[in-house]
Amino acid sequence: MSRRRRSYEAGHKPKWLVVIDDTPECDRAVYFASRRAARVGAGVVMLRVIETADRNQQWLGVADIMKAEAHEDANAALDRSASRANGIAGLTPERVVREGNTAEEILGLIEEDEDIAILVLAAATDKEGPGPLVSSLGNTAGEFPIPLAIVPGHLTDEELDALS
């Protein structure tokens, strides 16, 4: 059972959650979420998940170095995306870095932050499918605790402006 959403209650503000990864289509999700959030007076939360699956195999010192480098990379990616959101819509997004399985960390953050009202992802445009995250979350969308918006990765800024 998911926590009740409080996005539109007094003292709360809706937030649009965007997962920041290294895919080319990620920028489409950032663009759409930033424009749409600005239009409706919402905020944006940017989440970067550091996958930890293979770190357990490393020696302690190497694992620590890998963890520090992963956090540096995560913060650099969030810096770029936050700067992009600010340039698009004048927003200063919240930034969250978490470690673990991406789908589990997304659900965990949604559970913890009752103001998150929608998750925005972008679909890849290649022949291999919409991407692993969209595929995985798309399979459970019927049980998801909030709406899931999937932005087609081929849409231009101008096309997204018309939609947001």
Phi and psi in radians as a Rosetta constraint file:
Dihedral C 1 N 2 CA 2 C 2 CIRCULARHARMONIC -1.511 0.35
Dihedral N 2 CA 2 C 2 N 3 CIRCULARHARMONIC 2.659 0.35
Dihedral C 2 N 3 CA 3 C 3 CIRCULARHARMONIC -1.102 0.35
Dihedral N 3 CA 3 C 3 N 4 CIRCULARHARMONIC 2.578 0.35
Dihedral C 3 N 4 CA 4 C 4 CIRCULARHARMONIC -1.153 0.35
Dihedral N 4 CA 4 C 4 N 5 CIRCULARHARMONIC 2.412 0.35
Dihedral C 4 N 5 CA 5 C 5 CIRCULARHARMONIC -1.321 0.35
Dihedral N 5 CA 5 C 5 N 6 CIRCULARHARMONIC 2.405 0.35
Dihedral C 5 N 6 CA 6 C 6 CIRCULARHARMONIC -2.127 0.35
Dihedral N 6 CA 6 C 6 N 7 CIRCULARHARMONIC 0.270 0.35
Dihedral C 6 N 7 CA 7 C 7 CIRCULARHARMONIC -0.853 0.35
Dihedral N 7 CA 7 C 7 N 8 CIRCULARHARMONIC -0.655 0.35
Dihedral C 7 N 8 CA 8 C 8 CIRCULARHARMONIC -1.935 0.35
Dihedral N 8 CA 8 C 8 N 9 CIRCULARHARMONIC 0.220 0.35
Dihedral C 8 N 9 CA 9 C 9 CIRCULARHARMONIC -1.470 0.35
Dihedral N 9 CA 9 C 9 N 10 CIRCULARHARMONIC 2.813 0.35
Dihedral C 9 N 10 CA 10 C 10 CIRCULARHARMONIC -0.981 0.35
Dihedral N 10 CA 10 C 10 N 11 CIRCULARHARMONIC 2.367 0.35
Dihedral C 10 N 11 CA 11 C 11 CIRCULARHARMONIC 1.472 0.35
Dihedral N 11 CA 11 C 11 N 12 CIRCULARHARMONIC 0.046 0.35
Dihedral C 11 N 12 CA 12 C 12 CIRCULARHARMONIC -2.167 0.35
Dihedral N 12 CA 12 C 12 N 13 CIRCULARHARMONIC 2.819 0.35
Dihedral C 12 N 13 CA 13 C 13 CIRCULARHARMONIC -2.451 0.35
Dihedral N 13 CA 13 C 13 N 14 CIRCULARHARMONIC 2.294 0.35
Dihedral C 13 N 14 CA 14 C 14 CIRCULARHARMONIC -1.112 0.35
Dihedral N 14 CA 14 C 14 N 15 CIRCULARHARMONIC 2.590 0.35
Dihedral C 14 N 15 CA 15 C 15 CIRCULARHARMONIC -2.259 0.35
Dihedral N 15 CA 15 C 15 N 16 CIRCULARHARMONIC 2.485 0.35
Dihedral C 15 N 16 CA 16 C 16 CIRCULARHARMONIC -1.813 0.35
Dihedral N 16 CA 16 C 16 N 17 CIRCULARHARMONIC 2.155 0.35
Dihedral C 16 N 17 CA 17 C 17 CIRCULARHARMONIC -1.647 0.35
Dihedral N 17 CA 17 C 17 N 18 CIRCULARHARMONIC 2.252 0.35
Dihedral C 17 N 18 CA 18 C 18 CIRCULARHARMONIC -2.182 0.35
Dihedral N 18 CA 18 C 18 N 19 CIRCULARHARMONIC 2.280 0.35
Dihedral C 18 N 19 CA 19 C 19 CIRCULARHARMONIC -1.550 0.35
Dihedral N 19 CA 19 C 19 N 20 CIRCULARHARMONIC 2.167 0.35
Dihedral C 19 N 20 CA 20 C 20 CIRCULARHARMONIC -1.706 0.35
Dihedral N 20 CA 20 C 20 N 21 CIRCULARHARMONIC 2.068 0.35
Dihedral C 20 N 21 CA 21 C 21 CIRCULARHARMONIC -2.340 0.35
Dihedral N 21 CA 21 C 21 N 22 CIRCULARHARMONIC -2.957 0.35
Dihedral C 21 N 22 CA 22 C 22 CIRCULARHARMONIC -1.714 0.35
Dihedral N 22 CA 22 C 22 N 23 CIRCULARHARMONIC 0.261 0.35
Dihedral C 22 N 23 CA 23 C 23 CIRCULARHARMONIC -1.389 0.35
Dihedral N 23 CA 23 C 23 N 24 CIRCULARHARMONIC 2.639 0.35
Dihedral C 23 N 24 CA 24 C 24 CIRCULARHARMONIC -1.087 0.35
Dihedral N 24 CA 24 C 24 N 25 CIRCULARHARMONIC -0.578 0.35
Dihedral C 24 N 25 CA 25 C 25 CIRCULARHARMONIC -1.306 0.35
Dihedral N 25 CA 25 C 25 N 26 CIRCULARHARMONIC -0.226 0.35
Dihedral C 25 N 26 CA 26 C 26 CIRCULARHARMONIC -0.961 0.35
Dihedral N 26 CA 26 C 26 N 27 CIRCULARHARMONIC -0.662 0.35
Dihedral C 26 N 27 CA 27 C 27 CIRCULARHARMONIC -1.047 0.35
Dihedral N 27 CA 27 C 27 N 28 CIRCULARHARMONIC -0.566 0.35
Dihedral C 27 N 28 CA 28 C 28 CIRCULARHARMONIC -1.143 0.35
Dihedral N 28 CA 28 C 28 N 29 CIRCULARHARMONIC -0.695 0.35
Dihedral C 28 N 29 CA 29 C 29 CIRCULARHARMONIC -1.170 0.35
Dihedral N 29 CA 29 C 29 N 30 CIRCULARHARMONIC -0.744 0.35
Dihedral C 29 N 30 CA 30 C 30 CIRCULARHARMONIC -1.065 0.35
Dihedral N 30 CA 30 C 30 N 31 CIRCULARHARMONIC -0.794 0.35
Dihedral C 30 N 31 CA 31 C 31 CIRCULARHARMONIC -1.071 0.35
Dihedral N 31 CA 31 C 31 N 32 CIRCULARHARMONIC -0.920 0.35
Dihedral C 31 N 32 CA 32 C 32 CIRCULARHARMONIC -1.071 0.35
Dihedral N 32 CA 32 C 32 N 33 CIRCULARHARMONIC -0.853 0.35
Dihedral C 32 N 33 CA 33 C 33 CIRCULARHARMONIC -1.073 0.35
Dihedral N 33 CA 33 C 33 N 34 CIRCULARHARMONIC -0.713 0.35
Dihedral C 33 N 34 CA 34 C 34 CIRCULARHARMONIC -1.149 0.35
Dihedral N 34 CA 34 C 34 N 35 CIRCULARHARMONIC -0.817 0.35
Dihedral C 34 N 35 CA 35 C 35 CIRCULARHARMONIC -1.122 0.35
Dihedral N 35 CA 35 C 35 N 36 CIRCULARHARMONIC -0.809 0.35
Dihedral C 35 N 36 CA 36 C 36 CIRCULARHARMONIC -1.168 0.35
Dihedral N 36 CA 36 C 36 N 37 CIRCULARHARMONIC -0.760 0.35
Dihedral C 36 N 37 CA 37 C 37 CIRCULARHARMONIC -1.073 0.35
Dihedral N 37 CA 37 C 37 N 38 CIRCULARHARMONIC -0.747 0.35
Dihedral C 37 N 38 CA 38 C 38 CIRCULARHARMONIC -1.085 0.35
Dihedral N 38 CA 38 C 38 N 39 CIRCULARHARMONIC -0.686 0.35
Dihedral C 38 N 39 CA 39 C 39 CIRCULARHARMONIC -1.136 0.35
Dihedral N 39 CA 39 C 39 N 40 CIRCULARHARMONIC -0.665 0.35
Dihedral C 39 N 40 CA 40 C 40 CIRCULARHARMONIC -1.756 0.35
Dihedral N 40 CA 40 C 40 N 41 CIRCULARHARMONIC 0.092 0.35
Dihedral C 40 N 41 CA 41 C 41 CIRCULARHARMONIC 1.320 0.35
Dihedral N 41 CA 41 C 41 N 42 CIRCULARHARMONIC 0.531 0.35
Dihedral C 41 N 42 CA 42 C 42 CIRCULARHARMONIC -1.759 0.35
Dihedral N 42 CA 42 C 42 N 43 CIRCULARHARMONIC 3.011 0.35
Dihedral C 42 N 43 CA 43 C 43 CIRCULARHARMONIC -1.846 0.35
Dihedral N 43 CA 43 C 43 N 44 CIRCULARHARMONIC 3.015 0.35
Dihedral C 43 N 44 CA 44 C 44 CIRCULARHARMONIC -2.174 0.35
Dihedral N 44 CA 44 C 44 N 45 CIRCULARHARMONIC 2.357 0.35
Dihedral C 44 N 45 CA 45 C 45 CIRCULARHARMONIC -1.996 0.35
Dihedral N 45 CA 45 C 45 N 46 CIRCULARHARMONIC 2.202 0.35
Dihedral C 45 N 46 CA 46 C 46 CIRCULARHARMONIC -1.875 0.35
Dihedral N 46 CA 46 C 46 N 47 CIRCULARHARMONIC 2.186 0.35
Dihedral C 46 N 47 CA 47 C 47 CIRCULARHARMONIC -1.977 0.35
Dihedral N 47 CA 47 C 47 N 48 CIRCULARHARMONIC 2.239 0.35
Dihedral C 47 N 48 CA 48 C 48 CIRCULARHARMONIC -2.060 0.35
Dihedral N 48 CA 48 C 48 N 49 CIRCULARHARMONIC 2.162 0.35
Dihedral C 48 N 49 CA 49 C 49 CIRCULARHARMONIC -1.850 0.35
Dihedral N 49 CA 49 C 49 N 50 CIRCULARHARMONIC 2.267 0.35
Dihedral C 49 N 50 CA 50 C 50 CIRCULARHARMONIC -1.687 0.35
Dihedral N 50 CA 50 C 50 N 51 CIRCULARHARMONIC 1.973 0.35
Dihedral C 50 N 51 CA 51 C 51 CIRCULARHARMONIC -1.222 0.35
Dihedral N 51 CA 51 C 51 N 52 CIRCULARHARMONIC 2.330 0.35
Dihedral C 51 N 52 CA 52 C 52 CIRCULARHARMONIC -1.982 0.35
Dihedral N 52 CA 52 C 52 N 53 CIRCULARHARMONIC 0.195 0.35
Dihedral C 52 N 53 CA 53 C 53 CIRCULARHARMONIC -0.987 0.35
Dihedral N 53 CA 53 C 53 N 54 CIRCULARHARMONIC -0.823 0.35
Dihedral C 53 N 54 CA 54 C 54 CIRCULARHARMONIC -1.622 0.35
Dihedral N 54 CA 54 C 54 N 55 CIRCULARHARMONIC -0.038 0.35
Dihedral C 54 N 55 CA 55 C 55 CIRCULARHARMONIC -1.228 0.35
Dihedral N 55 CA 55 C 55 N 56 CIRCULARHARMONIC -0.500 0.35
Dihedral C 55 N 56 CA 56 C 56 CIRCULARHARMONIC -1.124 0.35
Dihedral N 56 CA 56 C 56 N 57 CIRCULARHARMONIC -0.317 0.35
Dihedral C 56 N 57 CA 57 C 57 CIRCULARHARMONIC -1.455 0.35
Dihedral N 57 CA 57 C 57 N 58 CIRCULARHARMONIC -0.180 0.35
Dihedral C 57 N 58 CA 58 C 58 CIRCULARHARMONIC -1.567 0.35
Dihedral N 58 CA 58 C 58 N 59 CIRCULARHARMONIC 2.778 0.35
Dihedral C 58 N 59 CA 59 C 59 CIRCULARHARMONIC -1.190 0.35
Dihedral N 59 CA 59 C 59 N 60 CIRCULARHARMONIC 2.692 0.35
Dihedral C 59 N 60 CA 60 C 60 CIRCULARHARMONIC -0.938 0.35
Dihedral N 60 CA 60 C 60 N 61 CIRCULARHARMONIC -0.871 0.35
Dihedral C 60 N 61 CA 61 C 61 CIRCULARHARMONIC -1.089 0.35
Dihedral N 61 CA 61 C 61 N 62 CIRCULARHARMONIC -0.737 0.35
Dihedral C 61 N 62 CA 62 C 62 CIRCULARHARMONIC -1.157 0.35
Dihedral N 62 CA 62 C 62 N 63 CIRCULARHARMONIC -0.713 0.35
Dihedral C 62 N 63 CA 63 C 63 CIRCULARHARMONIC -1.075 0.35
Dihedral N 63 CA 63 C 63 N 64 CIRCULARHARMONIC -0.707 0.35
Dihedral C 63 N 64 CA 64 C 64 CIRCULARHARMONIC -1.114 0.35
Dihedral N 64 CA 64 C 64 N 65 CIRCULARHARMONIC -0.728 0.35
Dihedral C 64 N 65 CA 65 C 65 CIRCULARHARMONIC -1.139 0.35
Dihedral N 65 CA 65 C 65 N 66 CIRCULARHARMONIC -0.771 0.35
Dihedral C 65 N 66 CA 66 C 66 CIRCULARHARMONIC -1.065 0.35
Dihedral N 66 CA 66 C 66 N 67 CIRCULARHARMONIC -0.694 0.35
Dihedral C 66 N 67 CA 67 C 67 CIRCULARHARMONIC -1.137 0.35
Dihedral N 67 CA 67 C 67 N 68 CIRCULARHARMONIC -0.774 0.35
Dihedral C 67 N 68 CA 68 C 68 CIRCULARHARMONIC -1.100 0.35
Dihedral N 68 CA 68 C 68 N 69 CIRCULARHARMONIC -0.756 0.35
Dihedral C 68 N 69 CA 69 C 69 CIRCULARHARMONIC -1.134 0.35
Dihedral N 69 CA 69 C 69 N 70 CIRCULARHARMONIC -0.681 0.35
Dihedral C 69 N 70 CA 70 C 70 CIRCULARHARMONIC -1.111 0.35
Dihedral N 70 CA 70 C 70 N 71 CIRCULARHARMONIC -0.686 0.35
Dihedral C 70 N 71 CA 71 C 71 CIRCULARHARMONIC -1.187 0.35
Dihedral N 71 CA 71 C 71 N 72 CIRCULARHARMONIC -0.676 0.35
Dihedral C 71 N 72 CA 72 C 72 CIRCULARHARMONIC -1.070 0.35
Dihedral N 72 CA 72 C 72 N 73 CIRCULARHARMONIC -0.811 0.35
Dihedral C 72 N 73 CA 73 C 73 CIRCULARHARMONIC -1.078 0.35
Dihedral N 73 CA 73 C 73 N 74 CIRCULARHARMONIC -0.723 0.35
Dihedral C 73 N 74 CA 74 C 74 CIRCULARHARMONIC -1.098 0.35
Dihedral N 74 CA 74 C 74 N 75 CIRCULARHARMONIC -0.790 0.35
Dihedral C 74 N 75 CA 75 C 75 CIRCULARHARMONIC -1.168 0.35
Dihedral N 75 CA 75 C 75 N 76 CIRCULARHARMONIC -0.616 0.35
Dihedral C 75 N 76 CA 76 C 76 CIRCULARHARMONIC -1.146 0.35
Dihedral N 76 CA 76 C 76 N 77 CIRCULARHARMONIC -0.736 0.35
Dihedral C 76 N 77 CA 77 C 77 CIRCULARHARMONIC -1.117 0.35
Dihedral N 77 CA 77 C 77 N 78 CIRCULARHARMONIC -0.719 0.35
Dihedral C 77 N 78 CA 78 C 78 CIRCULARHARMONIC -1.164 0.35
Dihedral N 78 CA 78 C 78 N 79 CIRCULARHARMONIC -0.659 0.35
Dihedral C 78 N 79 CA 79 C 79 CIRCULARHARMONIC -1.023 0.35
Dihedral N 79 CA 79 C 79 N 80 CIRCULARHARMONIC -0.818 0.35
Dihedral C 79 N 80 CA 80 C 80 CIRCULARHARMONIC -1.094 0.35
Dihedral N 80 CA 80 C 80 N 81 CIRCULARHARMONIC -0.792 0.35
Dihedral C 80 N 81 CA 81 C 81 CIRCULARHARMONIC -1.226 0.35
Dihedral N 81 CA 81 C 81 N 82 CIRCULARHARMONIC -0.666 0.35
Dihedral C 81 N 82 CA 82 C 82 CIRCULARHARMONIC -1.148 0.35
Dihedral N 82 CA 82 C 82 N 83 CIRCULARHARMONIC -0.683 0.35
Dihedral C 82 N 83 CA 83 C 83 CIRCULARHARMONIC -1.115 0.35
Dihedral N 83 CA 83 C 83 N 84 CIRCULARHARMONIC -0.706 0.35
Dihedral C 83 N 84 CA 84 C 84 CIRCULARHARMONIC -1.093 0.35
Dihedral N 84 CA 84 C 84 N 85 CIRCULARHARMONIC -0.808 0.35
Dihedral C 84 N 85 CA 85 C 85 CIRCULARHARMONIC -1.074 0.35
Dihedral N 85 CA 85 C 85 N 86 CIRCULARHARMONIC -0.700 0.35
Dihedral C 85 N 86 CA 86 C 86 CIRCULARHARMONIC -1.145 0.35
Dihedral N 86 CA 86 C 86 N 87 CIRCULARHARMONIC -0.709 0.35
Dihedral C 86 N 87 CA 87 C 87 CIRCULARHARMONIC -1.195 0.35
Dihedral N 87 CA 87 C 87 N 88 CIRCULARHARMONIC -0.601 0.35
Dihedral C 87 N 88 CA 88 C 88 CIRCULARHARMONIC -1.289 0.35
Dihedral N 88 CA 88 C 88 N 89 CIRCULARHARMONIC -0.817 0.35
Dihedral C 88 N 89 CA 89 C 89 CIRCULARHARMONIC -2.364 0.35
Dihedral N 89 CA 89 C 89 N 90 CIRCULARHARMONIC 0.121 0.35
Dihedral C 89 N 90 CA 90 C 90 CIRCULARHARMONIC 1.221 0.35
Dihedral N 90 CA 90 C 90 N 91 CIRCULARHARMONIC 0.401 0.35
Dihedral C 90 N 91 CA 91 C 91 CIRCULARHARMONIC -1.670 0.35
Dihedral N 91 CA 91 C 91 N 92 CIRCULARHARMONIC 2.615 0.35
Dihedral C 91 N 92 CA 92 C 92 CIRCULARHARMONIC -1.987 0.35
Dihedral N 92 CA 92 C 92 N 93 CIRCULARHARMONIC 1.739 0.35
Dihedral C 92 N 93 CA 93 C 93 CIRCULARHARMONIC -1.231 0.35
Dihedral N 93 CA 93 C 93 N 94 CIRCULARHARMONIC 2.681 0.35
Dihedral C 93 N 94 CA 94 C 94 CIRCULARHARMONIC -1.280 0.35
Dihedral N 94 CA 94 C 94 N 95 CIRCULARHARMONIC 2.596 0.35
Dihedral C 94 N 95 CA 95 C 95 CIRCULARHARMONIC -2.160 0.35
Dihedral N 95 CA 95 C 95 N 96 CIRCULARHARMONIC 2.330 0.35
Dihedral C 95 N 96 CA 96 C 96 CIRCULARHARMONIC -2.334 0.35
Dihedral N 96 CA 96 C 96 N 97 CIRCULARHARMONIC 2.277 0.35
Dihedral C 96 N 97 CA 97 C 97 CIRCULARHARMONIC -2.031 0.35
Dihedral N 97 CA 97 C 97 N 98 CIRCULARHARMONIC 2.238 0.35
Dihedral C 97 N 98 CA 98 C 98 CIRCULARHARMONIC -2.323 0.35
Dihedral N 98 CA 98 C 98 N 99 CIRCULARHARMONIC 2.741 0.35
Dihedral C 98 N 99 CA 99 C 99 CIRCULARHARMONIC -2.005 0.35
Dihedral N 99 CA 99 C 99 N 100 CIRCULARHARMONIC 2.409 0.35
Dihedral C 99 N 100 CA 100 C 100 CIRCULARHARMONIC 2.431 0.35
Dihedral N 100 CA 100 C 100 N 101 CIRCULARHARMONIC -2.730 0.35
Dihedral C 100 N 101 CA 101 C 101 CIRCULARHARMONIC -1.359 0.35
Dihedral N 101 CA 101 C 101 N 102 CIRCULARHARMONIC 2.277 0.35
Dihedral C 101 N 102 CA 102 C 102 CIRCULARHARMONIC -0.999 0.35
Dihedral N 102 CA 102 C 102 N 103 CIRCULARHARMONIC -0.880 0.35
Dihedral C 102 N 103 CA 103 C 103 CIRCULARHARMONIC -1.067 0.35
Dihedral N 103 CA 103 C 103 N 104 CIRCULARHARMONIC -0.733 0.35
Dihedral C 103 N 104 CA 104 C 104 CIRCULARHARMONIC -1.149 0.35
Dihedral N 104 CA 104 C 104 N 105 CIRCULARHARMONIC -0.675 0.35
Dihedral C 104 N 105 CA 105 C 105 CIRCULARHARMONIC -1.236 0.35
Dihedral N 105 CA 105 C 105 N 106 CIRCULARHARMONIC -0.611 0.35
Dihedral C 105 N 106 CA 106 C 106 CIRCULARHARMONIC -1.073 0.35
Dihedral N 106 CA 106 C 106 N 107 CIRCULARHARMONIC -0.887 0.35
Dihedral C 106 N 107 CA 107 C 107 CIRCULARHARMONIC -1.092 0.35
Dihedral N 107 CA 107 C 107 N 108 CIRCULARHARMONIC -0.669 0.35
Dihedral C 107 N 108 CA 108 C 108 CIRCULARHARMONIC -1.095 0.35
Dihedral N 108 CA 108 C 108 N 109 CIRCULARHARMONIC -0.755 0.35
Dihedral C 108 N 109 CA 109 C 109 CIRCULARHARMONIC -1.156 0.35
Dihedral N 109 CA 109 C 109 N 110 CIRCULARHARMONIC -0.724 0.35
Dihedral C 109 N 110 CA 110 C 110 CIRCULARHARMONIC -1.070 0.35
Dihedral N 110 CA 110 C 110 N 111 CIRCULARHARMONIC -0.725 0.35
Dihedral C 110 N 111 CA 111 C 111 CIRCULARHARMONIC -1.104 0.35
Dihedral N 111 CA 111 C 111 N 112 CIRCULARHARMONIC -0.679 0.35
Dihedral C 111 N 112 CA 112 C 112 CIRCULARHARMONIC -1.331 0.35
Dihedral N 112 CA 112 C 112 N 113 CIRCULARHARMONIC -0.580 0.35
Dihedral C 112 N 113 CA 113 C 113 CIRCULARHARMONIC -1.918 0.35
Dihedral N 113 CA 113 C 113 N 114 CIRCULARHARMONIC 1.745 0.35
Dihedral C 113 N 114 CA 114 C 114 CIRCULARHARMONIC -1.259 0.35
Dihedral N 114 CA 114 C 114 N 115 CIRCULARHARMONIC -0.057 0.35
Dihedral C 114 N 115 CA 115 C 115 CIRCULARHARMONIC -1.619 0.35
Dihedral N 115 CA 115 C 115 N 116 CIRCULARHARMONIC -0.167 0.35
Dihedral C 115 N 116 CA 116 C 116 CIRCULARHARMONIC -1.221 0.35
Dihedral N 116 CA 116 C 116 N 117 CIRCULARHARMONIC 2.099 0.35
Dihedral C 116 N 117 CA 117 C 117 CIRCULARHARMONIC -1.865 0.35
Dihedral N 117 CA 117 C 117 N 118 CIRCULARHARMONIC -0.368 0.35
Dihedral C 117 N 118 CA 118 C 118 CIRCULARHARMONIC -2.741 0.35
Dihedral N 118 CA 118 C 118 N 119 CIRCULARHARMONIC 2.541 0.35
Dihedral C 118 N 119 CA 119 C 119 CIRCULARHARMONIC -1.856 0.35
Dihedral N 119 CA 119 C 119 N 120 CIRCULARHARMONIC 2.215 0.35
Dihedral C 119 N 120 CA 120 C 120 CIRCULARHARMONIC -1.958 0.35
Dihedral N 120 CA 120 C 120 N 121 CIRCULARHARMONIC 2.136 0.35
Dihedral C 120 N 121 CA 121 C 121 CIRCULARHARMONIC -2.176 0.35
Dihedral N 121 CA 121 C 121 N 122 CIRCULARHARMONIC 2.842 0.35
Dihedral C 121 N 122 CA 122 C 122 CIRCULARHARMONIC -2.118 0.35
Dihedral N 122 CA 122 C 122 N 123 CIRCULARHARMONIC 2.477 0.35
Dihedral C 122 N 123 CA 123 C 123 CIRCULARHARMONIC -1.577 0.35
Dihedral N 123 CA 123 C 123 N 124 CIRCULARHARMONIC 2.419 0.35
Dihedral C 123 N 124 CA 124 C 124 CIRCULARHARMONIC -1.152 0.35
Dihedral N 124 CA 124 C 124 N 125 CIRCULARHARMONIC 2.761 0.35
Dihedral C 124 N 125 CA 125 C 125 CIRCULARHARMONIC -1.877 0.35
Dihedral N 125 CA 125 C 125 N 126 CIRCULARHARMONIC 0.026 0.35
Dihedral C 125 N 126 CA 126 C 126 CIRCULARHARMONIC -1.435 0.35
Dihedral N 126 CA 126 C 126 N 127 CIRCULARHARMONIC 3.023 0.35
Dihedral C 126 N 127 CA 127 C 127 CIRCULARHARMONIC -1.305 0.35
Dihedral N 127 CA 127 C 127 N 128 CIRCULARHARMONIC -0.161 0.35
Dihedral C 127 N 128 CA 128 C 128 CIRCULARHARMONIC -1.392 0.35
Dihedral N 128 CA 128 C 128 N 129 CIRCULARHARMONIC -0.077 0.35
Dihedral C 128 N 129 CA 129 C 129 CIRCULARHARMONIC 2.029 0.35
Dihedral N 129 CA 129 C 129 N 130 CIRCULARHARMONIC -3.080 0.35
Dihedral C 129 N 130 CA 130 C 130 CIRCULARHARMONIC -1.335 0.35
Dihedral N 130 CA 130 C 130 N 131 CIRCULARHARMONIC -0.089 0.35
Dihedral C 130 N 131 CA 131 C 131 CIRCULARHARMONIC 1.930 0.35
Dihedral N 131 CA 131 C 131 N 132 CIRCULARHARMONIC 2.697 0.35
Dihedral C 131 N 132 CA 132 C 132 CIRCULARHARMONIC -1.116 0.35
Dihedral N 132 CA 132 C 132 N 133 CIRCULARHARMONIC -0.663 0.35
Dihedral C 132 N 133 CA 133 C 133 CIRCULARHARMONIC -1.215 0.35
Dihedral N 133 CA 133 C 133 N 134 CIRCULARHARMONIC -0.804 0.35
Dihedral C 133 N 134 CA 134 C 134 CIRCULARHARMONIC -1.090 0.35
Dihedral N 134 CA 134 C 134 N 135 CIRCULARHARMONIC -0.746 0.35
Dihedral C 134 N 135 CA 135 C 135 CIRCULARHARMONIC -1.084 0.35
Dihedral N 135 CA 135 C 135 N 136 CIRCULARHARMONIC -0.820 0.35
Dihedral C 135 N 136 CA 136 C 136 CIRCULARHARMONIC -1.163 0.35
Dihedral N 136 CA 136 C 136 N 137 CIRCULARHARMONIC -0.805 0.35
Dihedral C 136 N 137 CA 137 C 137 CIRCULARHARMONIC -1.305 0.35
Dihedral N 137 CA 137 C 137 N 138 CIRCULARHARMONIC -0.517 0.35
Dihedral C 137 N 138 CA 138 C 138 CIRCULARHARMONIC -1.083 0.35
Dihedral N 138 CA 138 C 138 N 139 CIRCULARHARMONIC -0.582 0.35
Dihedral C 138 N 139 CA 139 C 139 CIRCULARHARMONIC -1.202 0.35
Dihedral N 139 CA 139 C 139 N 140 CIRCULARHARMONIC -0.404 0.35
Dihedral C 139 N 140 CA 140 C 140 CIRCULARHARMONIC -1.984 0.35
Dihedral N 140 CA 140 C 140 N 141 CIRCULARHARMONIC 0.203 0.35
Dihedral C 140 N 141 CA 141 C 141 CIRCULARHARMONIC -0.979 0.35
Dihedral N 141 CA 141 C 141 N 142 CIRCULARHARMONIC -0.564 0.35
Dihedral C 141 N 142 CA 142 C 142 CIRCULARHARMONIC -1.160 0.35
Dihedral N 142 CA 142 C 142 N 143 CIRCULARHARMONIC -0.350 0.35
Dihedral C 142 N 143 CA 143 C 143 CIRCULARHARMONIC -1.925 0.35
Dihedral N 143 CA 143 C 143 N 144 CIRCULARHARMONIC 0.089 0.35
Dihedral C 143 N 144 CA 144 C 144 CIRCULARHARMONIC -1.226 0.35
Dihedral N 144 CA 144 C 144 N 145 CIRCULARHARMONIC 2.539 0.35
Dihedral C 144 N 145 CA 145 C 145 CIRCULARHARMONIC -1.348 0.35
Dihedral N 145 CA 145 C 145 N 146 CIRCULARHARMONIC -0.237 0.35
Dihedral C 145 N 146 CA 146 C 146 CIRCULARHARMONIC -2.454 0.35
Dihedral N 146 CA 146 C 146 N 147 CIRCULARHARMONIC 2.893 0.35
Dihedral C 146 N 147 CA 147 C 147 CIRCULARHARMONIC -1.113 0.35
Dihedral N 147 CA 147 C 147 N 148 CIRCULARHARMONIC 2.600 0.35
Dihedral C 147 N 148 CA 148 C 148 CIRCULARHARMONIC -2.073 0.35
Dihedral N 148 CA 148 C 148 N 149 CIRCULARHARMONIC 2.086 0.35
Dihedral C 148 N 149 CA 149 C 149 CIRCULARHARMONIC -1.814 0.35
Dihedral N 149 CA 149 C 149 N 150 CIRCULARHARMONIC 2.189 0.35
Dihedral C 149 N 150 CA 150 C 150 CIRCULARHARMONIC -1.965 0.35
Dihedral N 150 CA 150 C 150 N 151 CIRCULARHARMONIC 2.018 0.35
Dihedral C 150 N 151 CA 151 C 151 CIRCULARHARMONIC -1.589 0.35
Dihedral N 151 CA 151 C 151 N 152 CIRCULARHARMONIC 2.187 0.35
Dihedral C 151 N 152 CA 152 C 152 CIRCULARHARMONIC -1.063 0.35
Dihedral N 152 CA 152 C 152 N 153 CIRCULARHARMONIC 2.247 0.35
Dihedral C 152 N 153 CA 153 C 153 CIRCULARHARMONIC -1.169 0.35
Dihedral N 153 CA 153 C 153 N 154 CIRCULARHARMONIC -0.257 0.35
Dihedral C 153 N 154 CA 154 C 154 CIRCULARHARMONIC -1.540 0.35
Dihedral N 154 CA 154 C 154 N 155 CIRCULARHARMONIC -0.137 0.35
Dihedral C 154 N 155 CA 155 C 155 CIRCULARHARMONIC -1.209 0.35
Dihedral N 155 CA 155 C 155 N 156 CIRCULARHARMONIC 2.419 0.35
Dihedral C 155 N 156 CA 156 C 156 CIRCULARHARMONIC -1.444 0.35
Dihedral N 156 CA 156 C 156 N 157 CIRCULARHARMONIC 2.959 0.35
Dihedral C 156 N 157 CA 157 C 157 CIRCULARHARMONIC -0.991 0.35
Dihedral N 157 CA 157 C 157 N 158 CIRCULARHARMONIC -0.764 0.35
Dihedral C 157 N 158 CA 158 C 158 CIRCULARHARMONIC -1.109 0.35
Dihedral N 158 CA 158 C 158 N 159 CIRCULARHARMONIC -0.717 0.35
Dihedral C 158 N 159 CA 159 C 159 CIRCULARHARMONIC -1.161 0.35
Dihedral N 159 CA 159 C 159 N 160 CIRCULARHARMONIC -0.690 0.35
Dihedral C 159 N 160 CA 160 C 160 CIRCULARHARMONIC -1.202 0.35
Dihedral N 160 CA 160 C 160 N 161 CIRCULARHARMONIC -0.605 0.35
Dihedral C 160 N 161 CA 161 C 161 CIRCULARHARMONIC -1.022 0.35
Dihedral N 161 CA 161 C 161 N 162 CIRCULARHARMONIC -0.725 0.35
Dihedral C 161 N 162 CA 162 C 162 CIRCULARHARMONIC -1.179 0.35
Dihedral N 162 CA 162 C 162 N 163 CIRCULARHARMONIC -0.448 0.35
Dihedral C 162 N 163 CA 163 C 163 CIRCULARHARMONIC -1.641 0.35
Dihedral N 163 CA 163 C 163 N 164 CIRCULARHARMONIC -0.231 0.35
